[in-house]
Amino acid sequence: MPTPVTLVSQHELQMAQSTNIINALAHHPGISEITTGNGISKPVIRGLGFNRVVVVNDGVRQEGQQWGDEHGVEVDPQTVSSVEILKGPASLMYGSDAMAGVLIFHDTPALAKGEMKANVSGEYQSNNSLRDYSLDIAGNQNDFVWNFRFSDKYAGEYKNRYDGKVKNSQYTEKGVNAMLGLNRSWGYSHLNLDYYYLKPGIVEGERDEVTGEFEDETPFQHVKHYKAVIDNTVYIGQGSLKSILGYQHNRRQEFEESPTDPGLDFMLHTINYDIHYEVPHLGGWRWNFGINGMYQRSLNKGEEFLIPAYTLFDIGVFATGGLKINHWNISAGLRYDNRHLHSFGLDHVFEKISRNFSGLTGSVGATYSLGDIDVKLNIARGFRTPTVGELASNGVHEGTIQYVIGNKELKPEYSWQIDVGFDYTSKIVSTQLSLFANFIDNFIFNHKLNGVKTEGYDTYQYTQGNARLLGGEISIDFHPIRKLHFENTFSYVNAIQAHQPKESKYLPYTPAPRWTLELSYTFVNDGKVWDNTYVAVTMECNLRQNHFYAADDTETATPSYTLVNLSAGTDFKVRGKKAVSLIFTLNNVFDRAYQNHLNRLKYAAVNNMTGRRGVFNMGRNFGVKLIVPLSL
């Protein structure tokens, strides 16, 4: 595949010390996270986030309130066995919004016939007393397959050297998941049911002007996400017909003054549909034809309003093909999308809006393979329609401490991206180089209105411009012996707006350049009692970010910092089978006080006692994880 793809295995996810699923991925090359406290993370791919990143879970687009700065991804990490990261425009398969890329979360594959297994896991982290428990039971009896999972997580207030305990940064997370299905020679049919619950405190960072201590404010969110997905595949002729129908119900409440009466209360209903036919061999080509989209209805149930109630209908048709000729692997595709959005008016708050958007996208690419070397080239066209928040917001968002105003005249974003890749693999070294150039017309962003206060809050409004992003990732894994690995990775993004003065030249939320070094050694591999016994030391260097959106003091420069992390793990075997997995981690070994450039709390109030602005990231954190697989 010529497009840049990163595969994150279950073992990698288990080894990572993290607070949520996006945090577990954020240290991979080209991937970052916008954080609000410790429990809320938004994915960023190559400098682009929010509605430019599509998350696919249970085979459908995850639809919550992803337009919000402090709205995370409603996915239980315990349900994810592996992750596929597509970097670059993926509008071809997923329609509007996938301009930056796609995160595809894969569940555990169904067991072989006659098997029945259980899995119990627990985790503890010292910094915020995080406790995480999970129980998973799966089986396959006469091709009837099932999987039931329950998880429960609680994390207290995290701490660091400068702030001590960060007031109101605690969160609770729960998940229940069930899969029932039938596997036959004609194909399969699976029903997935999910419930996800998150209760995070909203960190505002307000301080006493004299003592510098955090104010005793306790706003919080209630997030509930329900999902039901029917996934069917039927083998027809030389190909397979796949159909997916999903329903999602997202309820997001924000409590400010009262713990029982929400200020903001969003209710979102989504119906996803996807039908496509895959033909592995037709005239020498691999073909995929399909239609997919969604219907949405959003309601406001709270006392306050930020976005209007709305309906949305989205449909897209696509065709992709692939051909292998000698050393060449060629792929291409086209897609047409149409989206209609209708928002409802509200006296003195929202104006009625009815907009129709359409776009034609496509991609063409090739991979040339010659022994240990792969050279890749891909050109893709991306497309994204404005969200209802960008078009029609008008209100105070407690989570962002901002008054946000929409712009009903916004146009769709279009992009052209060129990707060039080079992979080399030998017995002692593996190298991957991926470079990109992304040109976006009508790039939508939120900017601060200088000197404007609305209801006492800083006022922000959406506007547009043309953007250019250049960058890439390089990874070099040197392994002179099989047990020893020394891996270096580097990620860089330069994101600017065309024809803008210096203070508004750079795009908001552009991650700093990052260099990561990891040295790991495996002591025992496939032993009689011990297996996969390893130790690793990682050094993560985040360079100074001088490229920031400085207009109206929206962003400021971020100093460089380096974190050192340690990890070790092993599997204990009984009678040749894995009985227990133990994983130990120690992140931020030297308890470095730092602020990541994408930490939204960086811009919280100044501590008058120290002169430091904002809230800092987590300090030293020890973690231990226990995983017990059981055969029933």
C-alpha positions as CSV (number, residue, x, y, z in Angstrom):
1,M,0.0,0.0,0.0
2,P,1.6,3.3,-1.0
3,T,-0.2,5.4,1.6
4,P,1.7,5.6,5.0
5,V,0.3,3.0,7.4
6,T,1.4,2.2,11.0
7,L,0.2,-1.0,12.7
8,V,0.2,-1.0,16.5
9,S,-0.1,-4.5,18.0
10,Q,-1.8,-5.7,21.1
11,H,1.6,-6.3,22.7
12,E,2.6,-2.7,22.0
13,L,-0.6,-1.4,23.5
14,Q,-0.2,-3.5,26.6
15,M,3.4,-2.3,27.1
16,A,2.5,1.4,27.0
17,Q,1.7,3.3,30.1
18,S,-1.3,5.4,29.3
19,T,-4.4,7.1,30.6
20,N,-6.7,6.5,27.6
21,I,-6.5,4.9,24.1
22,I,-5.3,8.1,22.3
23,N,-2.6,8.6,24.9
24,A,-1.4,5.1,24.2
25,L,-0.9,6.0,20.5
26,A,0.4,9.5,20.9
27,H,4.1,8.5,21.0
28,H,4.2,6.9,17.6
29,P,5.8,8.8,14.8
30,G,3.5,11.4,13.3
31,I,0.9,11.0,16.0
32,S,0.2,13.5,18.8
33,E,-2.6,14.4,21.2
34,I,-4.4,17.5,22.3
35,T,-4.9,17.1,26.1
36,T,-7.2,18.7,28.7
37,G,-6.0,17.3,32.0
38,N,-5.2,13.7,32.3
39,G,-8.3,11.9,31.0
40,I,-9.2,13.7,27.8
41,S,-7.1,13.3,24.7
42,K,-7.9,14.2,21.0
43,P,-5.8,12.6,18.2
44,V,-3.6,14.6,15.9
45,I,-2.1,13.2,12.8
46,R,0.7,15.2,11.1
47,G,-0.5,18.4,12.6
48,L,-4.2,18.1,12.0
49,G,-6.9,17.1,14.5
50,F,-10.5,17.5,15.5
51,N,-12.9,16.6,12.6
52,R,-10.0,16.1,10.3
53,V,-9.3,12.7,11.9
54,V,-11.8,9.9,11.6
55,V,-11.9,7.2,14.3
56,V,-13.3,3.8,13.2
57,N,-14.5,1.4,15.9
58,D,-16.6,-1.8,15.4
59,G,-16.4,-1.1,11.7
60,V,-18.2,2.3,11.8
61,R,-17.1,5.9,12.2
62,Q,-17.1,6.9,15.9
63,E,-19.5,9.9,16.2
64,G,-19.6,11.8,19.4
65,Q,-19.0,15.5,19.7
66,Q,-15.5,15.5,18.2
67,W,-15.7,19.2,17.2
68,G,-15.1,20.2,20.9
69,D,-11.6,21.0,22.2
70,E,-12.0,19.0,25.3
71,H,-14.1,16.2,23.9
72,G,-12.2,12.9,23.9
73,V,-12.8,9.7,22.0
74,E,-15.5,7.5,23.5
75,V,-13.7,4.1,23.2
76,D,-12.8,1.7,26.0
77,P,-9.1,0.9,25.6
78,Q,-9.8,-2.7,26.8
79,T,-11.9,-3.4,23.7
80,V,-9.0,-2.5,21.3
81,S,-6.6,-5.4,20.4
82,S,-4.7,-3.5,17.7
83,V,-4.8,-0.2,15.8
84,E,-4.2,0.7,12.2
85,I,-3.1,4.3,11.6
86,L,-3.6,5.7,8.1
87,K,-1.7,8.9,7.6
88,G,-2.9,11.3,5.0
89,P,-6.2,11.9,3.3
90,A,-8.5,8.9,3.5
91,S,-11.6,10.5,2.2
92,L,-11.7,7.8,-0.5
93,M,-13.0,5.2,1.9
94,Y,-14.4,7.3,4.7
95,G,-15.8,10.4,3.1
96,S,-15.7,13.9,4.5
97,D,-13.5,14.6,7.6
98,A,-10.7,12.0,6.9
99,M,-8.3,14.7,5.7
100,A,-5.5,14.0,8.2
101,G,-6.0,10.3,8.4
102,V,-7.9,7.5,10.1
103,L,-7.5,5.5,13.4
104,I,-9.0,2.1,12.9
105,F,-9.5,0.2,16.2
106,H,-9.7,-3.6,15.8
107,D,-11.3,-5.9,18.3
108,T,-10.0,-9.3,19.3
109,P,-10.6,-11.8,16.4
110,A,-13.1,-14.6,17.0
111,L,-11.7,-17.8,18.5
112,A,-11.3,-21.0,16.6
113,K,-14.1,-23.6,16.7
114,G,-14.3,-25.4,20.1
115,E,-12.2,-22.8,22.0
116,M,-13.3,-20.9,25.1
117,K,-11.1,-18.4,26.9
118,A,-11.2,-15.7,29.6
119,N,-8.8,-12.9,30.3
120,V,-8.5,-10.9,33.6
121,S,-6.3,-7.8,33.8
122,G,-5.6,-5.1,36.4
123,E,-3.4,-2.0,36.4
124,Y,-2.2,0.5,38.9
125,Q,-0.4,3.8,38.4
126,S,1.1,5.7,41.3
127,N,0.9,9.4,40.3
128,N,-2.9,9.6,40.3
129,S,-3.7,6.3,42.0
130,L,-5.2,5.0,38.7
131,R,-6.9,1.6,39.1
132,D,-8.1,-0.3,36.0
133,Y,-9.8,-3.7,36.0
134,S,-11.1,-5.8,33.1
135,L,-12.8,-9.1,32.5
136,D,-13.1,-10.7,29.1
137,I,-14.8,-14.0,28.2
138,A,-14.9,-15.4,24.6
139,G,-15.8,-18.6,22.9
140,N,-16.7,-20.5,19.7
141,Q,-19.1,-23.4,19.9
142,N,-20.1,-24.9,16.6
143,D,-19.4,-21.6,14.8
144,F,-21.5,-19.6,17.3
145,V,-19.1,-17.0,18.5
146,W,-19.3,-14.6,21.4
147,N,-17.3,-12.2,23.5
148,F,-18.3,-10.4,26.7
149,R,-16.2,-7.7,28.3
150,F,-16.4,-5.4,31.3
151,S,-13.9,-2.8,32.4
152,D,-13.8,-0.2,35.2
153,K,-11.2,2.5,35.7
154,Y,-10.8,5.3,38.3
155,A,-8.0,7.9,38.4
156,G,-7.5,10.6,41.0
157,E,-6.0,14.0,40.7
158,Y,-2.6,13.9,39.0
159,K,0.4,15.8,40.3
160,N,3.6,17.4,39.2
161,R,6.5,19.3,40.8
162,Y,5.2,22.8,40.1
163,D,1.4,22.5,40.7
164,G,1.3,19.7,43.3
165,K,-2.1,18.0,42.8
166,V,-4.0,19.4,39.9
167,K,-7.4,20.3,41.2
168,N,-10.4,18.5,39.6
169,S,-8.3,16.3,37.2
170,Q,-9.8,13.0,38.4
171,Y,-11.9,10.9,36.1
172,T,-14.0,7.7,36.1
173,E,-14.3,5.4,33.0
174,K,-16.5,2.3,32.5
175,G,-17.2,0.0,29.6
176,V,-19.4,-2.9,28.7
177,N,-19.1,-4.7,25.4
178,A,-20.8,-7.8,23.9
179,M,-20.4,-9.6,20.6
180,L,-22.6,-12.3,19.3
181,G,-22.2,-13.9,15.9
182,L,-22.3,-16.8,13.5
183,N,-19.3,-17.9,11.3
184,R,-20.2,-20.2,8.4
185,S,-18.7,-21.2,5.0
186,W,-21.0,-18.7,3.3
187,G,-19.6,-15.8,5.4
188,Y,-20.4,-14.4,8.9
189,S,-22.8,-12.2,10.8
190,H,-21.8,-10.4,14.0
191,L,-23.7,-8.1,16.4
192,N,-21.7,-5.7,18.5
193,L,-23.1,-3.9,21.5
194,D,-21.2,-1.2,23.4
195,Y,-21.7,1.0,26.4
196,Y,-19.0,3.6,27.4
197,Y,-19.2,6.0,30.3
198,L,-16.7,8.7,31.2
199,K,-16.9,11.3,34.1
200,P,-14.0,13.6,33.9
201,G,-13.4,16.7,36.0
202,I,-12.9,19.9,34.0
203,V,-9.6,21.5,34.9
204,E,-10.0,25.3,34.7
205,G,-6.7,26.2,36.5
206,E,-8.1,29.2,38.2
207,R,-6.0,30.3,41.2
208,D,-6.1,32.4,44.3
209,E,-4.4,35.7,43.5
210,V,-2.5,35.8,46.8
211,T,-1.6,32.1,47.6
212,G,-1.5,30.8,44.0
213,E,-3.5,27.7,45.1
214,F,-6.1,26.3,42.8
215,E,-9.6,27.6,43.3
216,D,-12.2,25.1,44.7
217,E,-14.2,24.7,41.5
218,T,-15.5,21.3,40.4
219,P,-17.2,21.4,37.0
220,F,-17.4,18.0,35.3
221,Q,-18.7,16.1,32.4
222,H,-21.0,13.1,32.0
223,V,-20.4,11.2,28.8
224,K,-22.4,8.2,27.8
225,H,-22.0,6.5,24.4
226,Y,-24.2,3.6,23.3
227,K,-23.6,1.7,20.1
228,A,-25.1,-1.3,18.2
229,V,-23.5,-2.6,15.0
230,I,-24.6,-5.4,12.7
231,D,-21.6,-6.6,10.6
232,N,-22.3,-9.1,7.8
233,T,-20.1,-10.6,5.1
234,V,-21.4,-13.0,2.4
235,Y,-19.1,-14.7,-0.2
236,I,-20.5,-14.2,-3.7
237,G,-18.7,-15.6,-6.7
238,Q,-15.0,-14.6,-6.5
239,G,-15.7,-11.8,-4.1
240,S,-17.4,-10.8,-0.9
241,L,-20.3,-8.5,-0.2
242,K,-19.9,-6.7,3.1
243,S,-22.7,-4.7,4.8
244,I,-22.5,-2.7,8.1
245,L,-25.4,-1.0,9.8
246,G,-24.8,0.9,13.1
247,Y,-26.6,3.0,15.5
248,Q,-24.9,5.4,18.0
249,H,-26.4,7.4,20.8
250,N,-24.0,10.0,22.4
251,R,-25.0,12.0,25.5
252,R,-22.6,14.7,26.7
253,Q,-23.5,16.8,29.7
254,E,-21.4,19.5,31.3
255,F,-22.2,20.5,34.9
256,E,-21.0,23.9,36.2
257,E,-23.0,25.4,39.0
258,S,-25.1,22.4,40.0
259,P,-24.1,18.7,40.3
260,T,-27.5,17.7,39.2
261,D,-28.6,20.3,36.5
262,P,-26.4,20.3,33.4
263,G,-25.6,23.6,31.8
264,L,-24.7,22.1,28.4
265,D,-26.5,18.9,27.4
266,F,-25.9,17.5,23.9
267,M,-27.8,14.4,22.6
268,L,-26.6,13.0,19.3
269,H,-28.2,10.1,17.3
270,T,-26.3,8.6,14.4
271,I,-27.1,5.9,11.9
272,N,-24.1,4.6,10.0
273,Y,-24.4,2.5,6.8
274,D,-21.8,0.9,4.6
275,I,-22.2,-1.6,1.7
276,H,-19.3,-2.6,-0.5
277,Y,-18.3,-5.5,-2.8
278,E,-14.7,-6.7,-2.9
279,V,-13.4,-8.6,-5.8
280,P,-9.8,-9.9,-5.4
281,H,-9.3,-10.9,-9.0
282,L,-11.1,-9.3,-12.0
283,G,-9.1,-8.6,-15.1
284,G,-5.9,-8.7,-13.1
285,W,-7.2,-6.0,-10.7
286,R,-8.4,-6.0,-7.1
287,W,-11.6,-4.0,-7.0
288,N,-13.8,-2.5,-4.2
289,F,-17.1,-0.8,-5.0
290,G,-19.3,0.7,-2.3
291,I,-21.6,3.2,-0.8
292,N,-21.6,4.6,2.7
293,G,-22.6,7.5,4.9
294,M,-24.7,8.4,7.9
295,Y,-27.7,10.2,9.2
296,Q,-27.5,12.4,12.3
297,R,-29.9,14.3,14.6
298,S,-28.6,16.4,17.4
299,L,-30.7,17.9,20.2
300,N,-30.0,20.4,23.0
301,K,-31.4,19.4,26.4
302,G,-29.5,21.8,28.7
303,E,-30.2,25.2,30.1
304,E,-27.3,26.7,28.0
305,F,-26.6,26.6,24.3
306,L,-23.4,26.4,22.3
307,I,-24.5,24.8,19.0
308,P,-28.0,24.6,17.5
309,A,-30.0,21.5,17.1
310,Y,-29.5,20.0,13.7
311,T,-30.0,17.2,11.2
312,L,-27.4,15.9,8.8
313,F,-27.5,13.4,5.9
314,D,-24.3,12.1,4.3
315,I,-23.8,9.8,1.3
316,G,-20.8,8.8,-0.7
317,V,-20.1,6.3,-3.5
318,F,-16.6,5.0,-4.3
319,A,-14.6,2.6,-6.3
320,T,-11.0,1.5,-5.7
321,G,-8.7,-0.8,-7.7
322,G,-5.2,-2.3,-7.3
323,L,-2.9,-4.0,-9.8
324,K,0.4,-5.9,-9.3
325,I,2.8,-5.9,-12.3
326,N,6.2,-7.4,-11.7
327,H,7.9,-5.2,-9.1
328,W,5.1,-2.6,-9.2
329,N,2.0,-2.4,-7.0
330,I,-0.4,0.2,-8.3
331,S,-3.6,1.5,-6.6
332,A,-6.2,4.2,-7.5
333,G,-9.7,5.3,-6.6
334,L,-12.5,7.8,-6.9
335,R,-15.3,9.0,-4.6
336,Y,-18.2,11.4,-4.7
337,D,-19.8,12.8,-1.5
338,N,-22.9,14.8,-0.8
339,R,-23.8,16.1,2.7
340,H,-26.8,18.2,3.7
341,L,-26.9,20.0,7.0
342,H,-29.9,21.7,8.5
343,S,-29.7,23.6,11.8
344,F,-32.7,24.9,13.6
345,G,-33.0,28.5,14.6
346,L,-33.5,29.8,18.2
347,D,-34.7,33.3,19.0
348,H,-31.7,35.7,19.8
349,V,-29.3,32.7,19.9
350,F,-29.1,30.8,16.6
351,E,-30.0,31.6,13.0
352,K,-31.5,28.9,10.9
353,I,-28.9,27.4,8.5
354,S,-29.4,25.0,5.6
355,R,-26.3,24.1,3.5
356,N,-25.5,21.4,1.0
357,F,-22.0,20.3,0.3
358,S,-20.5,18.0,-2.3
359,G,-17.1,17.0,-3.4
360,L,-15.1,14.7,-5.7
361,T,-12.0,13.0,-4.2
362,G,-9.5,10.4,-5.3
363,S,-6.0,9.0,-5.0
364,V,-3.4,7.3,-7.2
365,G,-0.2,5.7,-5.9
366,A,2.4,3.1,-6.6
367,T,4.9,1.0,-4.7
368,Y,8.1,-0.3,-6.4
369,S,9.6,-3.3,-4.6
370,L,13.1,-4.6,-5.2
371,G,14.4,-7.1,-2.7
372,D,14.8,-5.3,0.7
373,I,13.8,-1.9,-0.7
374,D,10.3,-0.4,-1.2
375,V,9.8,3.0,-2.8
376,K,6.3,4.5,-2.5
377,L,4.5,7.5,-4.1
378,N,0.9,8.5,-3.5
379,I,-1.1,11.6,-4.5
380,A,-4.5,12.1,-2.8
381,R,-7.3,14.6,-2.8
382,G,-9.1,15.3,0.5
383,F,-12.4,16.9,1.4
384,R,-14.1,18.1,4.5
385,T,-17.3,20.0,5.1
386,P,-17.7,22.6,7.9
387,T,-19.2,21.2,11.1
388,V,-22.3,22.7,12.7
389,G,-20.0,24.1,15.5
390,E,-17.9,25.9,12.9
391,L,-21.0,27.2,11.1
392,A,-23.3,28.2,13.9
393,S,-21.7,28.2,17.4
394,N,-22.8,31.0,19.6
395,G,-22.2,30.6,23.3
396,V,-19.8,29.9,26.2
397,H,-18.1,26.5,26.4
398,E,-17.2,25.8,30.0
399,G,-14.6,23.3,29.1
400,T,-12.6,25.7,27.0
401,I,-13.4,28.9,29.0
402,Q,-14.2,30.7,25.7
403,Y,-17.1,32.4,24.0
404,V,-17.3,30.8,20.5
405,I,-18.9,32.3,17.4
406,G,-19.5,30.4,14.2
407,N,-19.4,31.6,10.6
408,K,-22.2,30.5,8.3
409,E,-20.3,31.5,5.2
410,L,-17.6,28.9,5.6
411,K,-16.7,26.8,2.5
412,P,-15.6,23.1,2.4
413,E,-11.9,22.4,2.8
414,Y,-10.1,20.7,-0.1
415,S,-6.6,19.3,0.0
416,W,-3.9,17.9,-2.2
417,Q,-1.3,15.7,-0.5
418,I,1.8,14.1,-1.9
419,D,3.4,11.2,0.0
420,V,6.8,9.8,-0.7
421,G,8.1,6.7,1.2
422,F,11.3,4.6,1.4
423,D,11.6,1.4,3.3
424,Y,14.7,-0.7,3.7
425,T,15.1,-4.0,5.7
426,S,18.1,-6.1,6.3
427,K,19.3,-8.5,9.0
428,I,20.7,-5.7,11.2
429,V,18.8,-2.6,10.3
430,S,15.3,-1.5,9.4
431,T,14.6,2.0,8.0
432,Q,11.3,3.7,7.2
433,L,11.2,7.3,5.7
434,S,7.9,9.0,5.0
435,L,7.7,12.6,3.7
436,F,4.6,14.6,2.8
437,A,3.4,17.9,1.4
438,N,-0.2,18.8,2.1
439,F,-1.9,21.9,0.5
440,I,-5.3,22.8,2.0
441,D,-7.7,25.4,0.5
442,N,-10.3,27.1,2.8
443,F,-8.6,25.7,6.0
444,I,-11.0,26.4,8.9
445,F,-9.6,27.5,12.3
446,N,-10.7,29.3,15.4
447,H,-9.0,32.7,16.1
448,K,-9.3,35.0,19.0
449,L,-10.9,38.4,18.5
450,N,-8.5,40.9,20.0
451,G,-9.9,42.9,22.9
452,V,-13.4,41.4,22.5
453,K,-15.1,40.1,25.7
454,T,-18.5,38.4,25.5
455,E,-20.2,37.7,28.9
456,G,-16.7,38.2,30.4
457,Y,-15.0,35.6,28.3
458,D,-12.4,35.9,25.6
459,T,-14.2,35.6,22.2
460,Y,-13.2,33.3,19.4
461,Q,-14.6,33.0,15.9
462,Y,-14.1,30.6,13.0
463,T,-12.4,31.9,9.8
464,Q,-10.7,30.4,6.8
465,G,-7.4,30.6,4.9
466,N,-5.1,28.5,2.7
467,A,-2.6,26.2,4.5
468,R,0.5,24.3,3.6
469,L,1.9,21.5,5.8
470,L,5.3,19.9,5.1
471,G,7.0,17.2,7.2
472,G,7.6,13.6,7.7
473,E,8.7,10.8,9.9
474,I,11.9,8.7,10.0
475,S,12.5,5.5,11.9
476,I,15.7,3.5,12.1
477,D,15.8,0.3,14.1
478,F,19.4,-1.1,14.5
479,H,19.5,-4.7,15.8
480,P,23.0,-6.1,15.6
481,I,21.8,-9.2,17.5
482,R,18.3,-10.6,17.6
483,K,17.7,-9.7,21.2
484,L,19.0,-6.1,21.1
485,H,17.2,-3.2,19.4
486,F,18.2,0.5,19.2
487,E,15.4,2.5,17.6
488,N,15.4,6.2,16.7
489,T,12.4,8.0,15.4
490,F,11.9,11.6,14.4
491,S,8.6,13.5,13.6
492,Y,8.4,17.0,12.1
493,V,5.6,19.2,10.8
494,N,5.8,22.7,9.4
495,A,2.3,24.2,9.1
496,I,1.7,27.7,7.8
497,Q,-1.0,29.8,6.3
498,A,-0.4,31.6,3.0
499,H,-0.3,35.4,2.7
500,Q,-0.5,36.0,6.5
501,P,1.6,38.3,8.7
502,K,4.1,36.7,11.1
503,E,1.8,36.5,14.1
504,S,-0.8,34.5,12.2
505,K,1.5,32.7,9.9
506,Y,1.5,29.3,11.7
507,L,-1.4,27.0,12.2
508,P,-2.8,26.5,15.7
509,Y,-2.1,23.1,17.4
510,T,1.0,22.3,15.5
511,P,3.0,19.7,17.4
512,A,6.7,20.4,18.2
513,P,9.4,18.3,16.5
514,R,9.9,15.1,18.5
515,W,12.9,12.8,18.6
516,T,12.6,9.4,20.4
517,L,15.3,6.9,21.2
518,E,14.6,3.5,22.6
519,L,17.1,0.8,23.7
520,S,15.5,-2.6,24.5
521,Y,16.9,-6.0,25.3
522,T,15.0,-9.4,25.4
523,F,16.6,-11.7,27.9
524,V,14.4,-14.8,27.4
525,N,12.3,-15.6,24.3
526,D,10.2,-18.8,24.2
527,G,11.6,-20.3,27.4
528,K,10.1,-23.1,29.4
529,V,9.1,-21.0,32.4
530,W,9.7,-17.4,31.3
531,D,8.9,-15.9,28.0
532,N,9.2,-12.4,26.4
533,T,11.3,-11.1,29.2
534,Y,12.6,-7.7,28.3
535,V,13.8,-4.3,29.6
536,A,13.7,-1.0,27.8
537,V,14.8,2.6,28.3
538,T,13.2,5.4,26.3
539,M,14.3,9.0,25.9
540,E,11.7,11.4,24.3
541,C,13.0,14.8,23.3
542,N,10.4,17.4,22.4
543,L,12.1,20.3,20.8
544,R,11.2,24.0,21.3
545,Q,8.1,25.0,19.4
546,N,8.7,28.5,18.0
547,H,6.1,28.1,15.2
548,F,2.9,29.0,16.9
549,Y,-0.3,31.0,16.1
550,A,0.6,34.2,17.9
551,A,-2.2,36.5,16.7
552,D,-4.1,38.0,19.7
553,D,-2.1,35.9,22.1
554,T,-3.9,32.7,21.0
555,E,-0.7,30.6,21.5
556,T,2.8,31.1,22.9
557,A,6.1,29.4,22.3
558,T,6.8,26.2,24.2
559,P,10.2,25.3,25.7
560,S,11.9,22.0,24.9
561,Y,12.0,19.2,27.3
562,T,13.3,15.6,27.6
563,L,11.6,12.7,29.3
564,V,13.2,9.4,30.3
565,N,11.0,6.3,30.7
566,L,11.8,2.8,31.8
567,S,9.8,-0.4,31.2
568,A,10.2,-4.2,31.8
569,G,8.0,-7.2,31.4
570,T,7.7,-10.9,31.3
571,D,5.4,-13.8,30.7
572,F,5.3,-16.7,33.3
573,K,4.4,-20.1,31.8
574,V,2.9,-23.2,33.5
575,R,3.0,-26.5,31.6
576,G,4.1,-24.6,28.4
577,K,1.2,-22.2,28.4
578,K,1.2,-18.5,29.4
579,A,-0.2,-18.1,32.9
580,V,0.6,-14.5,33.8
581,S,1.9,-11.4,32.1
582,L,3.6,-8.7,34.2
583,I,4.5,-5.3,32.9
584,F,6.3,-2.6,34.9
585,T,6.7,1.0,33.7
586,L,8.3,4.2,35.1
587,N,7.5,7.3,33.1
588,N,9.2,10.7,33.6
589,V,11.9,9.1,35.7
590,F,13.5,12.4,36.8
591,D,10.1,14.0,37.6
592,R,10.6,16.8,34.9
593,A,8.1,19.6,35.1
594,Y,7.0,20.4,31.5
595,Q,4.2,21.6,29.3
596,N,3.5,19.9,26.0
597,H,2.7,22.4,23.2
598,L,-0.7,20.7,22.7
599,N,-1.6,20.8,26.4
600,R,-4.6,23.1,26.5
601,L,-4.1,23.9,30.2
602,K,-0.8,25.6,29.2
603,Y,-3.0,28.8,28.8
604,A,-4.7,28.7,32.2
605,A,-4.3,31.4,34.8
606,V,-0.9,32.6,36.0
607,N,0.4,31.5,39.4
608,N,1.2,34.9,41.0
609,M,3.4,33.2,43.6
610,T,5.8,31.7,41.0
611,G,5.0,33.8,37.8
612,R,4.4,30.5,35.9
613,R,1.4,30.4,33.6
614,G,-0.9,27.4,33.1
615,V,-1.0,23.9,34.4
616,F,1.8,21.4,33.8
617,N,1.7,17.8,32.6
618,M,2.0,14.7,34.8
619,G,5.1,14.1,36.9
620,R,6.9,10.8,37.7
621,N,4.5,7.9,37.4
622,F,5.1,4.2,38.3
623,G,2.8,1.6,36.8
624,V,2.3,-2.1,37.1
625,K,0.0,-4.2,34.9
626,L,-1.1,-7.8,35.4
627,I,-2.8,-9.9,32.7
628,V,-4.0,-13.4,33.4
629,P,-5.3,-15.5,30.4
630,L,-7.5,-18.5,31.2
631,S,-8.5,-21.5,29.1
632,L,-12.0,-22.7,29.9
